Amino acid sequence: MVVSPLRYSDSEHVTVVSVLGGLVNNKTDALSSDGSAPHLTATYWTYFCDHPQNPESPRLAFTSLIALFLSPSLRRLGTAKRQQQQLAEDDRALRWRWRRAEMRRRPDSHLTRVRPLRRQSLMKRSLSSTEAPAGAVMSDFQISVQELNELLSNGSGFYSLPSQHCNEVYPRIYVGNAFVAQNVMRLQRLGVTHILNAAEGNSFMHVNTNADFYAGTGICYHGIKANDTEHFDLSAFFEEAADFIDKALAHKEGRVYVHCREGYSRSPTLVIAYLMLRHKMDVKTALATVRHKREIGPNDGFLRQLCQLNERLAKEGKIKTK
C-alpha cells in the first residue's frame, strides 16, 4: 500500500511508503521526507489521533492499526514459505544424490539404498570360494555368491533396507537392530528370553551391551565380537550361535532375539547358518526364508562363507537337496 505525502503540520511532511510490504520484510518504518524513519507503532496511532485537523488522520490511523494487526500473520506466512522452499531444495538435493549413487555400499550401518556394482565383480574366483573351474559343471550343492545376491535383490540389482526395527524371521527367532536390543521393555513385550549380540564391542560399528546390561530382566545374553567386513571369518561362530539359539528354543516359551547394529548383515547371516545346521535347509532356502520376513544384505564375504557351509553340509549329507 503506497500513500502519497500528507501534511501533518506546516513544518512536517511524512511519507508512508509500502506499509504492508515493509511489514512482510520485518520492517515497520515509514520513510519521511527528511530521511528520518519514525516507527509505525502505537506512537503513530497516538500521533494521528492527536492531529484531528488533518483530514487524512482517521484513514491513516485505521491503516496503521490494520497493518499492526496483520504484521504477525504476514511474518509467519513469510517464514512458512521460506521453510517450504528450503524443504523443496533439500528434497531435490537428496534425489540428485540418489541418482548419482553408483557404488555398492551395504555395511550394517548404511541407511541408504544404492545401486550395486556390476554383477561380474561378484563372480567367484577360486575353488576355495566354491567356484567351478572353467569347463566344469557345478553340482547341485555348489552355489555362487552371485546367485545369493540375486535372491537378496530379487534380481533387480537393488537392495532394500529394513523397514522395521525387528522381524520374526522364523518361529520364535527374531532378527533386528541395536535399538530394540537396548530397549528392555520392548524385548519383554516381545517375550524375548535370550539375546544373541552378533556385534558385541565398543566401536561405532558395534553394540555395547553385555550380560550386566540385562541383569535382573530374566534375559539370557550371549555376545559375539564380529566385524561387518568381507574378510571377517564369521563362519567360526556358526556352531556357537546355533548352539545358543537351540538352547533358547529348547524352552517351551523361549524366544531369541539375534541382532547386530542394523540387523542387516551379521545377525541374519548367523540365523541363516542356524537354519542350515539345525533344520537341514540348503543355503538358498535358508536365505530366502529370512529374506521373506526381513530386508537383509549380508556382505559378499559372509555369503561366500554360507556357500562353503552349504557345500560341506551337502557332502556330509546333512542338508536336503532338491
N, C-alpha and C positions, 0 to 999 in steps of 0.2 A: 504494500500500500504506500503510495507516494503522496505527500501533502505539500502543496506549494507554500512559500514563505508567508507567514502570518504576522501581523503586528500585534504585539502584546502591550507595548507602551511606545511613547515617542522615541525612546532611546534603545529599545531592544527588539531585535528580529530573531525569530527562531525558525529553523527549517527542520521538519520531521521527515526523515528520509527512510524509506523501506523499514517501517516499524516491525512488521511481521517477519520480513526477511532477516532482519538483524536478530530477532529472537531465535529463529531456526539455527542461526550460526552462533548462538550463545552470546550475541552482542545486544545489549539493551541500551545502547546510546543513540540519541538523536543528535544529528550534527547541527551546529549553529553557524550562522554566517560569519562569525568572527573566529571560527576554528575550534571553539570550545565544545565540550561534549557533555551536556547535562544529562544525568541518568534518568531513564524512564522508569521511575519508581513512584511510591506514594507521594514523594515530593512533587512530582509532576501533577498528580491529581490535585494536591492542595493548591499548587500554583494556578492551575486552570480555574479552580473554584474561586480563588481569591481575585480573579480578574473578570467579573461578570460583565464589565464594559466591553469586553472583546466578544463580538457576535459569534466567533468560532469556538469559544471556550467550551460550551456544552458538547459540541461534536468531538473535539479533541479529547476532552475528558473521557467521553464514552469510548473512544477508540483506544486510549491508553489503558482503560480498565479491561476491555476485551482482550487486548494484547497481553496484559499481565496474567489473565486467567488462562489464556491459551499457551502461554510460554512453556510450562512443564510438559504439556501433552506434545507440543511440537518438538521439544528436545528429546523426549522419549521416542517419538516417531523417527527422528533422525538417527538416534542410537540403534534402534532395532533394524533400520535399513542398512546401516554400516555393518552390523553383525551378520545380517543375511548375506551381504556381499562378501564378507570375509569367509563365511562358511562355503559359499559357492566357489570361491577361489581355492580354498583348501581341498574341496572335493575334486575340482579339475586337476589340481596338482597330484592328488592321490591316484586318480585314474591314469594320469600320464606315467607315474612311476610304475604302476602295474603293467602298463603296455610295454615299458622298456625292460621289464624283468626278463632276463634271458638265461641266467644261470640257475642251476638246480641247487636249492639250499633247503635241506629238510632236517636240520638237527632239532632236538627236542624243544628248544626254546623259541624257535621262529614261529611267529603267528601271522604269516603271510602265505598266500597261495601263489606259487611261482611255477613257471614252465621249466621242466627238466631239460637237461642236455639231450642231444640225440641219443637214441637207444643203442647205437653202435658202441658207445662208450661203456655200456653196461654188459657187453658180452664177456663171458668168462674166458680166461686166458691160459689155464693150466689144468691138468688132471686133479691137482690138489683143490681146485675150486669147482670140481665136478664138471669140467669141460671135456667133451669127447674130442679126440684127435681128429684131424682132417680125414674125411672119407669114412669115418666110423659111424655107426648108428647108435644113438643114445638108447639105453634101456629104459624101461618104464619108470624106474626109480631115480633116474638122473634128471634133475630139474635145474633149470638155469635161473640165474638172478633176474634175467630179463623177463622170464615168464611170471615170476612173482611180482615184479614191478607192474606188469600189465594187469595182474589181478588187483593190485592196490589202487591203480588209477583207472580201472575199468576200461583200459585200452585207449584212454583219451590223451594220456601224457601229462595230465594234471592231477595233483594230489590234494584232496580235501583235508582241511584241518578239523580237529574235533569240535563238534557243535555243542557238546555238553561237557561238564567237568568230569563226569564218570558215567560208565555204562556197564550193565551186567552182560558180559560177552558170552558167558556160559553159566548154567545154573549154579548160583551161589559164588560165582567168581566175578569180581568187578575189576575193571581197569580204569584208571583215572589219573588226575594230576595232583600236584602238591597242595592246591587249595583245599581239596576235600581231605587230604591226608592230615592237614593241620587243623581241621575243624572237627573236634571230638564229638560235638553234638550232632553234626551231620552224619558221622560214622555210626553213632549209636542209633540214629533214626533208620539207617540202612540195615541195622542189625549186624554190623561187621564185628567179627570176633578175632580176626587175625589180620595183621598188616605186613605186607612184603614190600619193603622200600628198595627199588632197583637202582636208586641214585643216592645212596647214603653218602654224605660228605658236607663240607662247609663252603664249597665254592658256589659261584653263581649258577653253575650247571647242575648242582646237586640239591638235595633236600635235607636240611639239617634237623633230622628227628632221630630218636633212638628209643630204647626201652623205657628210659626215665620219662620221656615225653608223654607216654601213655600209662604211666604208673597210676594205679588207683582207678583205672577205667575198665579193667577187665579185658583189655585188648592185648593179645599176644603179638609181639613185634619181632621181625627179622629183617636185617639190612644187608644189602649187597653194594659194595663200593664199585659201581660201574660207571664208565665214561661213555658218552654217546659219540663215539668215533668209529670209523670203519676198521681201525687197527686193533681195537679193544677186543679181547677174547672173551666174549660173554658166554660162549659155549661151556667154559669151565664151571659155570654156575647153573647150568641147565638141570642137572640132577639135584643139586642142593635146593633150588627153587621148587622143583617138582615134589620133593620130599616135604617141604614146608606146606605147600598147597594141599597135598594129600593129608597131612596132619590136621589142617584146618577143616577139611571136608569130612574127616572121619567122625567129627561130632555131628549129631543129628541137626543141630541148629547152627552149625558152623558156616560162616561166610568170610571170605578172604578178599581183601582189597589190595590189589597189586598196582603199584604206582611208581612213576618216576617224576620228572619235573612237569612234563606236559601230558604224560600218558599217551605218547605218540610213537616212541621208538623202543626204548629199553624194556619197559613193562610189558607191552604187547608181545615182544619177542619171547620173553620168559613164559608167557601164557601159551603161546603157540607151541613152544618146546614141550610144555607140560602136556598139552593135548596129544602131541606125537608120542611122548614117552609113556603116558598112562592110559590113553584112550586109543592107541594104535592108529591114529589118523596119519595120513601122508601129509607132507608139508603144504600142498595146495589146499587140501580140505581144511586143515587146521587154520591156515591163514585166512581162508575165505570165511570160516566160522566166526573168527574175531572181527574181520573187516565188515561183515554183515551187520554187526551190532555197534561198531565204533569206527570212526575215521582214524586210520593209523598209517604210519610210514616209517618202518624200521630202515635204518641206513643200509647201504649195499653190503657192508661188512657183516652185519647181523643176518641179512638174507642169505649170504653165502654160507654162513655157519649153519643156518637151518637147512640149506641144501645138503651140506655134508652130513648133518644128523639124519636127514631123510635117506641118504644113500646107505649109511651104516645100519640103520634100523631095518631097511629093506633087505640088505644082505643077511641080516640075522633073522629075518622072518618075523620081525616084531611090528610091522605095520601092515595094514590091509591094502593090498594093491588091487587096482581095478582090473 
